[in-house]
Amino acid sequence: MWTLQLKQGLRSRLQSRPAWNIDPYTRDFEAALRGMWVALCEGQAEGEELGPNPR
């Protein structure tokens, strides 16, 4: 049965992937959000007008 062979070890293969390593992913995501927030705040401090669709 090839489906049983496919299922065996699937969890360990998935968990070894970088996307399943939540701590580094969370840190990188938080850093990205923080960077966007800082850029937004710096733009407002420089008088950049922000509307519903900033460009």
N, C-alpha and C positions, 0 to 999 in steps of 0.2 A: 504494500500500500504506500504509494508515493506521498499521499497527503499526510500520513502519520510521520513519515520521515521529514517532511517539510516543517511540520509543527514542532518536532523535537528540536530543541535548541533555539527556537525562534525568540523566546524571551531574552535569553542571554545575548543573542546577536543584536536585537533591538536596543537593549540596555547598554551595549558597548558603543553605540553611536553617539556622536557629540550632542545631538539634539536632546538626548535623554539625560545628559549631565546638566541638571537644572541650575546648579549654583553658578558656574561660569556664565551660562546663558542669561541668568537673572542679573548678574553684575554688569554684563555688556549691555543689556537692555536698559538698565537704570542709567548707565553712563551715557547712552545715546539720548535718552529723554532729558537728562540733565544738560547735555550739550545743546539740545534744541531749545530748552528753556532759557539758558544763558544767552544764546543768540537772539532769541525773541526779546529778552529784557534789554540787551545792549542796543538793539534796533530801536526800541521805544525810547531809550535814554538819548539817542541821537536824533530824536524827533521824527523817526520814520512813521508814517501813517499806516495803521493796520486796520483793515476793514474786514468784511466777511470773506473776501477772496484776495488776500494779500499776494502780490506778485513781485 
